[in-house]
Amino acid sequence: MSNGILRGASAFNGSIKAALLGSAAVYLVLGLAGRGFDEAQAQSAVGQSAAQGITYNIPAQSLGSALTTFADRAGLKLLFPSSLVAGKSSPGLSGKLSRQQALSRLLAGTGLSYQFTSGNTVTIIGPGVGANDAAATLPGAIALDTIDVGDGGTESSADVPYQTPGSNAFISQENIERFRGNSAGDMFKGTPGVISGSNTNGAAINPNIRGLQGMNRVATSVDGAEQATSTYRGYYGVDNRTYVDPDLLGGVSITKGPSDGAQGASAIGGSVIMETLNASDILTDGKSYGVRIKGSVSDNSIAPLDGLATLPFPYQSIPGQTDGRTGDTSLLDFETKSGSFAAAFAGENIEVVGAIARRKSGNYFAGTDGPTTYKTPTGLELNLSPAGFGEEVLNTSEDSLSALFKTTLRFGDGHRLRLGYVHYENDFGEILPNTIRGGYRQLPLSTVETDSYTARYSWKPSFSDLIDLKVNSWFTNTDENSLQSDLIQVIDRKTNSETFGLNGSNTSRIETGVGKFAFNYGGSYVLEDVEPREPSTNNSYYIMSGTRETSSAFAKAEWEPWQWLKLDGGLQYLNYEVEDTSGYAGTFYGRPAFEGYHGDEVSPSYGLTITPVPGLQLFAKYMSGFRPPSIRESTWNSSGLTYNPNLKPEHASNWEYGANYLASDVFKAADKLRLKLAYFDNDYEDYLGRMYGFTPTWTLVTQIVNYDRVTMKGVEFSASYDAGLFFAETAMNYYTDFSYCRTATTCASGAYQSDYMVNQVPPEFTATTTLGVRLLEEKLTLGARHTFVSASIGDFLYDPTSFASLVTVPWPEYHLFDLFAEWKYTDEVQFGFSANNITDRYYVDPLSNALLPSPGRTLRADLTMKF
């Protein structure tokens, strides 16, 4: 690859935007060109399908979920307001039936009926509503097409993890809002096996899934656009940062383990797929257009003082800067506040959403109860943080602005095109962890600005089970100025990151005399480009400058010989090339010329699923994958100052065994029970880590090396029960084993302090339980949540060749208690109140990568209005 392939940000921006526009045009042409073919074939095909029937296997569950599954299988659009099916259940469906027969059985005993308003569209009708009145009852009802994250409502999306073999999770919009917290990463709390690293230091999310974090190990995307920047954090490592405002999210879907599909091909840790607001998140029942206005205020914060670029010598306490301020705050101080405005329109063939959100918060105050010290491996007792009981925690403020625009176009028989744009900007506080001990003070704010453009096309015609096509293209641009402070000064590190991606897949389903088959196949291409935004000054050679290309092709097959047995297997091919474009090869510390990394490999996967009774799944899965070196691991920067020509990709070999259970009417009519249990055994061979070494020209440098392996084993359990009047949820994660092997014969239960892994090893045990009750005809919801987090599963091993005392960031175990209340005054007006950390606990978040305590007791009030 030429060094100049991506030089010139403006040229790259122009070509990528042109490519996106071209992609959108191609998608549109494909849809319009196929429309004539659709219409020519649809009438006879629909008639044949109705006559021959379709084989269904829909377990007993809520009526809304059953109808969603049916619509997806039958290739229909169902129109109904969510209130029409609320609280109703379906006995399920099994066998080969016409679409009319299947609908009749699904609706049996519910008092509802249906009407085909076109060959592909069905209206669900309430009791006492005649066919002539049906249209009048459904303005703005949601058309259920191919179900993706966010389409079809929270209920159906929340059921998906309990219907999918393997470990998946879903965070609903309701839970995002209910447990908003102080940081964007707080939305992952309560999700087993998932933690956001550096949660209180900076404004981004940095997901850790089962101990894997950073360096492209976890793929994060917003509306299909992958977005992650690698940010230097001193001796403590790096952050992989994704920026998003939770107020613009409709839901988050999480997969754990290597990808076997089109997205996140090199992400061996898993994927975090965030979907922004859809029209259904904004519109009230019976409306085709409307707006949503949200506002919130909270206490426990104070406006930061002006940051100090330098620290006076000799280093001394600075009033209001290093001692920390204390004081009482209240909701009426309005120092922490947020607001958003969203509007939507949903027609028969078009959906448009626009939104803007603003968030501003000051530095928060720490809690007043809990341990404030920890012991080093040598027995030395140190303070967890220079911020003591009830003191202001410096560099924790933010001031963000976000905007969203997306439109969905439906045309022909099953064609859909979604175009989207998301903008995010933020001025936020952060500080290098190694600076906290010797230069803790309020710093100037870091800044970030991101823009992402997406074009997503899908086609699932009703006349053929051989076509279920999805094509996704995106471009993301991130301008980041992460202020890196040493003991004396603040260094600007202005970085530009650009990512272009294209992926596609198709699923073909065939029914034969020996069972049902499904074939999923496709590929992907991702191009990353990172470089300094300014010429080489003020240590800017520490900023990454390079490109990384990955391309993949995959094929999966699924065979269901009987309704109770399913077998699957697949192969994924990945090709990669990484190049250093910094021009610093050979000029610092005797660094040899960089030759780049390139290669390719194939990764297999296979699995077995048994359904002994409807609603119960037993599964066993094997997933493998490999991760090429990231740009940071490959290029000249602060993470690896010497080039390692022998670097190999990481290889993941993951086994998982578990069970899902999903049922309704278990203990009482219309209740719902969800259960998921999984045991995982994950092995990562040739793990890429950091080691200190020696060169002839400098006595102490870092280098990225391959360790023999890292192993993570454990058990995850999640469950929920909803009986209308009351509900309960719990999630637990327990690691049974952690093994860190620098060589095949030198394994330990902890990471050496020179490696990034030392701040990525998760807690041994976490558990979250939520209890709630709905009163006053379910208009008032009251609840509480308890969270327990243990200490890390891994020990912290002393490395005599490293800056050992600067690297370890442990945390004592802790319990947290939160309360929440929600009052639905009307269908259009809702009030919310929450009290987080009500015991005012002094604690440090796991994987925080910083010596900063988390927020103390925080009260929050919010108002949501829809018109």
N, C-alpha and C positions, 0 to 999 in steps of 0.2 A: 504494500500500500504506500502511496506517495505521501510524504510529509505534508504536502500542501493540499490534501484532499478536502479538508474542511476549513482551511484558513479563510478568514474574512467572515465575521459574524453576519454582516448584512447580506452577503451573497448566499450564505447558508440559509438564513431566515427566508430570503426571497424564494430560493429553490424549494425549500420544504413547504412553505405556504402554497406555492404553486402546485406542488405535488398533492397536498391535501385537497385543494380545489379541484385538481384533476381527478383525484380519487372519488370525491363527491359526485363529479360529473359522470364518471364511469358507472358508479353505483346507480345513479338516476337513469342513465341510458339502459343499463342492464334491466332495471325494473320496468321501464316503459317498453323496451323491446320484448321483454317476457310477458307483458300484459296481454298482448294480442294472442300469444300462444296459450296463456292461462285461460283466457275467455273461450278460446276455441276448444280447449280440452276439458275445462272445468265441469260443464254441464253433464257430459257423459260420464266423466270420472266420478263426480259426486253421486250420480245415480247408481253407478256400479258399487261405490263404497257403501251406499245405503243398503243396497240389495245384498252384497256379500258380507257386510259387517266388519267390525274391527274387534280384535281381542283385547280385553281390558283386564287389569289386575290392580284394582284400586282398593286399598284396605279401608276399614271403618275409621272415620275421622270426622272432623268438623265439616259442615256442608260447604263452606267457602273453599277449604283446601281440596275437597273432593272435586268440586266443579272446576277449580283451577287445573288439577291434574287431568281431568277429562278433556278440557278445552285444548290442552297441549297435545294430548294423544289423538284427539279427533280432528285437529286442525280447524277448530271453530273459534269464533269470537263470541264471548258471552257478555251480555249487557245486563248489569244489575247494580243497584246501590248496595254498599257493604252492609247497611243497616237491615236490608231485607233478609240476609242469611245469618246475621249475628245471633249466636246462641243456639243455632240449629246444627244437628249432626246428620251424618249419612251412614247407612249400614255398609257402604262400600259396593264394589262391583267386580264381578269375575265372569269371564267367558267371552264368547264371540257374539256381538250384538250389533244391530244397526244403531246409528246415533240417536234415533228417536227412542228406541227401546232402552238404551243406556241412560238417557236423560230421565225417562219416566221412572226407572228404578232408583236413580240417585235422588230424585225429588219425592219419592214415595213417603207418605206420612208427614211431610213438612207443611202441607197446605199450599205449596207453591206449584205453579205450572209454567209452561214455556210456549214460546211461539217463534218459529223461524221467520224472521223479517227479511231474509235474503238467503241465497244458497249457502252462505257461510256464517251468517250472523243470527244469533239466538237471543231473544229477550226473555229473562226470567220474570214471571208475573206474580204479584202478591195475591193473597186470597181476596176474592170479591172484586178483582180488577178484570174487566172484560178486555178482549183483544183490541177493541177499538180505543180503549183508554190506556193501553200499555205504553204507547209512545209518550203520553203526557206525563207518565210517572218517572221517566228516565232521562230527563235532560242532564247532560254532564256525567252520566254513568260511565264507568271505566270499561273500555273494551279490552278483554283479556286475549292477548295474542301469545306468541312464544314467550314463555316465562323466563325473565332474567332477574338479577338482583334489583329489587325496587319495583318491578312490575307485578301487579297482582296483589300488592298489599303486604303489610307486615306479617299478618298471620301466616300466609303461605310461605313466605321467606323464612320465618322462624321455624317452620316445620322441616325445611329441607335438610338441615344437619341430622335430624333424627330419621330421615329416609335414605340417607346416603351412606354406603359402606365406607369406612375410613373416618378420619377425624376432620370434621368441619365445624365451623361455628358461625353464628349470625348475631350481630348487634343491631337491634331495631332502633328506629328513630326515637321511639318512646324511651328506651333505656339511655340513649345518648343524651336526651334532654333531662331525664330524671336524675342522672348522676353526672351532670355537666362538669363538676369539679373546677379546679383552677387552671389546669393545663389540658391541651388537646389530647395528650396521651392517656388522660384519665378515663376515656371511653373504653379502654381495653380492660379496666379493672373488672373482675368478675368473669373474664373469659379464660378458661383453664389453659395453661401452657403458653399464654401470650402476655407479654409485659412490654411497655414502651420504655426503652432506655433513655437516660438523661432527661427524665420527665420534668424536672424542676429547673433545668439549666438550659434555656433556649425555648423557642416557641414551637418546635417541630415535633412530629412523632417519629420514633425510631424503633420499630417493632422487633422484639426478640421472640422467636417461636421455638420452644423446646431447646433453648440454649444456643440457637444460631441467630446471629445478628450481624448487620453491617456487611460491607464488601459485596453487595448484590446477592447476598444469601437469601434475603426475603424480598420478594417483588411487591412493591406497593403501587397502586394505580388509583386514579380518580377518573371515573367515567371511561375506563379503559386506557387512559394515558398514564404510562409509567412515569413516576416522578420520584427521584431520590438523588440527593447530593451528598458527597462524602466530605465531611468537615473535620479538620485537624483539631484535636483536643489535647495537645501537648503529650507529656509522658503517659497520660492515661488512655491514649488511643484515638479513635475517630468516631464520629457520628455519621450514620446514614440518615439524612433528614428528608422528610416529606412534609410539606406545608399545606394545611387545609383548615377551614373554619368549620367546626362541628355543626353550627347552625345551618349550613348549606347541605348537610348530608341527609339522605333518606334512609340509609342503612349501610352496614359493613358486613361483607362476607369474607370468611377466613378459611383457607385450606392449609393443612400442615403436611410438610414433606415435599419431596421433589415433584416438579410439574410433569404431567404426562400429556399435556395438551398444548394449545396454541400460545398461551400467555405465560410469561415467566419461565421460559425454557431452561435457563441456567440457575434458577432460584431453588436450591436444594433444601432450604429451610421451610419454604411455604410462600403463600401469597396473601396479601391484604387488599381486597377489592372493594373500593369505596364508590358508592353510587350517590350522585347528588340528587336534589329534590326532583320529583316528578309531579305532574299535575295532581295525581291522587293524594299527594302529601299536603296540598294547598287547598283544593276545592272541598266544599261541603257537599253533603249528599243532595242530589237533585240539581246541582248547578254545573253549567258548562264553562263558566268563567268566574274568577274571583281573586281575592288578594288575601295574604296572610301577613300580619304585623306581629312581631315579637319584640319584647323588651325585658331586660332583667337588670337588677342591681344587687350588689353584695357588699359585705363589709370586709374587715380584716385586711385592709391594704392602705398604702400611703404613697403619694406621688414621690418618685425618686428625686434626690437632689441632682444637680448637674454632675456628670461624670468627670473624673480626674484622668487626664491622659498620662500624667507622670506622678510619681510618688516622691514626696520630699525626702531628702537625705539629711540626717540619718532617718531611717524608716521609723515612724512614730504613729501613735494613735491619732486619728483625725476625727474630731467631734462630728457626729452625724454621718461619718463615712465608714469607720471601722468598728466603733463601739456598738452601733445599731441603735435605732430609736424605738422606743416603746410608747404605747399610748392607746387610748380607747378609740375605736372607730365604730360606726354604725351604718345601717343601710342608707340613712339619709345623707351620708357623706358623699355618696355617688362617685367614689374614686374608682370603683370597679363597676363597669356597666357595659351593656351590649344591646344592640338593636338590629333588627333585620326587617326587610320588606321584600315580599315575594308575590308575584302575580302569575296567573296561569290561565290558559284557555285549552279546552279539550273538545274537539269536534269529532265527527265520525272518522275522518282520515287525517287529522292534524292535531298535534299537541304542542303548545308553546309554553315555556317557563322562563321567567326572568327574575333575578333576585340580587339583592345587595345587602351586605352585612358589615357592621362596624363593631369593633370590640376594643375596649381600653381598660387596662388594669394597672394598678401601681405595684410596688413591692409589697409582698405579703409579710405577715408576722408568724413566727414559729409558735409551736405549742408550749405549754408550761408544765407538762408532766411526762416523765419518762427518762431513760438513761441518756446521758449526754457524752459519754466516753466509750472507748473501745480499746482492746489490747492488741498490740502488734505481735507478729510471730515470735519476737524476742522478749515479749512480756512487758513492753513499755506501754503505759496507759496514756492515750491521747484523746483530745476532744474531738467529737464528731464534726464540729464546725465552730468557726469563730462567732457565729450567731448563736447566742444563748437563749434561755427561756424567755419567751414572749418578745424577742427582739425582731426588728426589721431584718428580713433576709434580702440582702442587696442583690441587684441585677436580676430581678424576677418580674419586671414589668413588661408590658407589651401594648402596642397600639396598632391594630390591624384593620385593613379594609379589604373586603372580598366582593367579587361580583360573579354572577353566573348567567349564562344564556344558553338555552338548548331547545331544540325543536325536533319533533318526531313526525315523520310523514309516512302514511300508509297508503299504498296504491297497488292495484292489481289484486291477485290472489296470494296473500301472505307476504307481500313485499313490505319492508320497513326500512327507512333511512333516518338515522338520528345524527344530528349535527350539534356540536357543543363547544362552548368556550368558557373557561374558568380563569379568573384573575385573582391573585392574592398578593398583598404587600403588607409588611409588618416592620415596625421599629421595636426591637425587643432587647432585653437585658440578658447577658450571659457572661461567664468568666471561666478561664481555664482552671481546671481543678488544682493543678500544681501551683497556681498563683494564689489560691485562697490562703495557703499557710503563710506565705511570706509577703503578700502584697494585697490583701483583701481590702477592697474599697469599691465604691460605686464607679463604674466605668461608663464611658460613652456607649450609646446603644448600637447594636448591630442592626443591619438592615437586610431585607430580602424582598425580591419581587419575582413572581412566577406568572407565566401565561401558558395555558395549554389549549390546544385545538384538537378536536376529535371528529371523526366521521365513521359511523358504524352502520353497516348494512346487514340485513338478514332477510332470508326468504325461506318460508316454509309453506308450500302450497298444499291445499287440501286434497289435490288429486294424486299425490304421489308421496309415499313414505321414503323414497330414495333421496329426497332433497330436504335438508335442514341446514341451510348455508348461513354462515356468519363471517363477515369480513370487517376488520377493525384497523383503522389507521390513526396515528396521532403524532403531534409534535409538541414538545414541552421545552420552554426556555426559562432558565432560572438565573437571575443576577443576584449574587449573594456577597455581602461585605461582612464577613465574620471577624470581629475585632479580637485579635489574639494578644493577650497581655502577658508580659513577663514581669519581673519584680520592679522594673523601673518605668517602662514605657508601654504604649499600646500600638500594635502593628496592624495596619489595614491589610486584609487579605481579600482582595476583590476578585471573585471568581465568576465565570460564566459557564453554565452547563446547558447543553442542548441535547435532546434525545428525540430521535425519529424512529417510529415503529410501525410495522405492518404485519398483521397476522390474519389467518383465515382457517376455517375448518368446515367440514360438512359431515353430517351424520346420515347414513342410509340404513333403513330398517327393513328387514325381510322376514316374512313368516313362511316356514317350510314344514314339511311333514315330520322333521326331526327337531322342531322347536323354532324359537325366534332368534334372529341374529340382528346385531346392530354394529355398524362399522363407522368409526369416527376417524377422520384423517385430515391432515392439513399441514401448515407450516408457519414460520414466523421469521421476521428479520428485525433486528434492533441495532441502531447506530448511536453511540454515545460520543460526545465531543466535549472536552473540558479544557479550559485555558484561562490564564489571568486576563482580567479586563483592562489592565493597564500595563505599560512597559515594565521591564524588570528593575524595580527600585524597592528599597526598604524591605529586604528579605523576601521579595516576591518569588524568588526561585524556589521557595518552599511550597508554592501553589502548584497543584497538578497541572500538567499540560499533556494531553494525549487523546487517543481515540480507541474505542473498543467496538468491534463488530461481532455480533453473534447471529447465526442463522440456523434454523432447525426445520426438520420434517418429522412427522410422527404418524403412526397408524395404530389404532386400537380396535380390538374385536371383542364383542360380547355375545355369548351364547346362552340362551335360556331354554334348555330342553324340556323343563317342566316349570310350572309356576313357582315351585318351592326351591329351585336350584338355578344359580347363575354363575357362569365361569367367564373370566375376562383376561385378556393379555394384550400387551402392546410393546412397541419399540419406539424410541425417540433418538434421532440423529441430531447432533449439535456440532457445528463448525464455528471456530472463533479465531480472531486476530486482534491483538492489542499492540499499540504503537506509542512510543514516547515522542512527543513533538516539542519538548522543552528546549532542546539544543544545548543542554548542560552536560551531556555525556562526556566523561573524561576530564572535566574541569574542576571538580571538587573532590577532595579526599581520595584522589587516585581512582575515582569511579571509572570502570571500563565502559567502552561504548555500548549502548543499549541495542540489542539485536531484535527485541520484540518477542512476543509469544504467539504461536499459532498452532492449531491442531484440530482434531475432530475425534469423536467417539460416539458409540451407540449404547443406550441404556435401556434395559428391559424392565417390564413390570407385569405382574399377574395377580389375580385374586380369585377368591371363592366367596359366594354369598348364599346362605341357606335361609329360607323363610318358612319355618315349620308351621306357623300359624299366621293369619293376617295380622300385620302390625309389628311382628317380631322379626328382626334380622340378626343373623349370626354371620360374621365376616372374618376373613383372614386375607391380608394383603402383603405383597412385597413390592416396594418401590425403590428404584435406583436412579441415580442421576449424577452429573458431575458439573462442577463450577469452575470455569476458567478464572485466572487471576483478574481482579478488578483493575481499573485504571490506577487507583492509588497504590495497589500492590506492585504495579508494573513500572511506574514512572518515577522520575526524580521528584521527591517531595519529602516532607518531614517524617513520613512513616517508614520509609525504607531508603536509607541514604547510600546503600551499595547495591549494585545490580547483581541478581542471582541468576546466572544463565541456566541453572538446572531446575528451575521452578516447574512444578507439575500441577495440574488441576486437582481440586478436591473431589473425592468420590464418596457418594452417599449410598449406603445399603440399609434400608429401613424395613423392618418387619412390624406388622401391627395386627392385633387380634382384638375383636370386640363384639358388642351387641348394641342394637338399637331397638327401642320399643316406643310405639306411638299409637295411642288409642283414645277413643272418646267413650262417654257413658260408662266409666269404670266403676265409680263409687256412687254417682248420682247422674241424673239426666243432664246431657250437654256439657259435662266436665271434660277435661282433656289432661292426659298424662303423657309426659315425654321423658324418656330415659336414654342415656348414652354412657357406655362403659368401654374403655379401650386400654390395652396394654401395648406400649411401644418399646422397641429395641432398635435404636438408631446408631449406626456406626459410620464414622466419617474418616475415611482413609486419606492419607496425604494432606491432612488438615493444614491450611495456610495460617501461620502465626508469625509473631515478631520475636526476634532474638537479638540480644546485644552481642557484638563481635568486635574484632580488632583489625586494623589495617596498618600498613607501614607508615602512613602519614597522619593518622589520628588514632588515639588509644581507645576510643569508645564510640562505636557507631551502631545503628540498627540495620537489620536486614530481614526481609521476608523469607521464610524458609518453610519447607514441608516437614511437619511432625508426622510420626508414624500413624497416629490415629487419635480420635476423640470419640468417646462412647457415652450416649445418654440413654438411660432406661427409666421407665416410669409408668404410672397409672393415672388416667384421667377419668373423671366422672362428672356428668352434668345431668340435671333433672329439673323438671318444672311440673307443677300441678296447678290447674286453674279451674275453680269451681264456680266462677262468677262472683259470689259473695266474698270469697277469699282466694288468695293465690300464694304460691311459694316457689322459690327457685334456689338452687344450690349448684355450685361448681367447685370442684376440687382437683388439685394436681399434686401428685407425690412422686418424686424421683427416687427410684430404688437404687440407682447406681450412676456414678459419674467417674469416668476413667480418662486420664489425660496422659498420653504417651509420647514423649519426645522421641524415643526410639522404641523398638519392639520390646526391649528389656528394661526400659526405665519408665514405668507407668506409676501414676500417683493419683490420689483422690483430690487433686487440686492443681491449679495452673500456676506457673511461675510468674512472678510479678512483672517481668519484662514483656509478657505477652498480652495482647488485647483481650484474650479469653478471660483473664482474671476479673475483668469487669463485665463479663457477659454470662457468667455461670449463675443460673437462676436460684431462687429459694428452694430448699428441699421440699417444703410443703406450703401450699396456699389453699385457702378455703374461703368462699364467699357465700353467704346465705341471705336471701331477701324474703321477707314476709310482708304481706299486705292484705288489706280488707277494703271492700267497696261498699259504701253506705249510701243512703238517701237515693235509692233507685239507681245505684252505681254512678251517681254524680260526684260523690266525694270518695277519694282514694287516700288511705293512710297507710304508711309502711315504714319499715326499718331495714337496714342492711348492716350485717356484721362481716368484717374482713379480718382474716388472720394471715400473717406472713411470717414464715420462719426465717432463720438465718440461711445463708447460702449452703447449698449441698457440698460445694467444694471448699477445701482448705486453701489458705493463701501461703504458698511456699516461698521461702526466702531465696532470692537469687543473688549471690554475692557479686556477680558481674554487672548488675543493673542498678539504677537509681531506686533501690527497693522501697525505701520509705515513702516515695512519692506516688506509688502506683496503686496500692491497695485501698479500696473504698468499701469497707464492710458495712453492714447494717444490723443492729440488734432486732430480734423478732418483736412483733407488735400486734396489738388488736386495735381496730378502728370501728366506730359505730356512727352510722348516718341515719337521719330521719328524713322523710319526705311526705308532702301532702299535696294533693291535686284536686281542685274543685272545678268541675265543669258547670259553670253557671248557666250557660246555654250551649247549644251546639256550636255557636260562633265565638263564645268567650270562655276562656279557661285561665284560672289562676294557679300558680304553683309556688311552693315554698319548700326549701330544703335546709337542713342543718348538717353540715359535714364535719366529721371529727368532733362530735359533741363533747367528748371527754377532754378535749384540748391536748391531745397526745403530742409529745415531742418525738418525732421519728424521722427516719431517712428512707426514702423510696428505694426499693431494690434496683440494682443496675443504674443508679442515678449518675454514676460517673462524675460525681461532684460531692464536695463536703458541705452540702447545703441541706438544712432540714426542710421538711415539707410543711405545708400550711397548717396552722393551728385551727381552732374552731372557726368555721366560716358559715355565715347565714346568707341565704340567697332567696330573692323573691322575683317572680317573673309573671308576665302577662302575655297571653296569645289571643289574638283576635282574627277571625276569618269573616270575610264579607263576600 
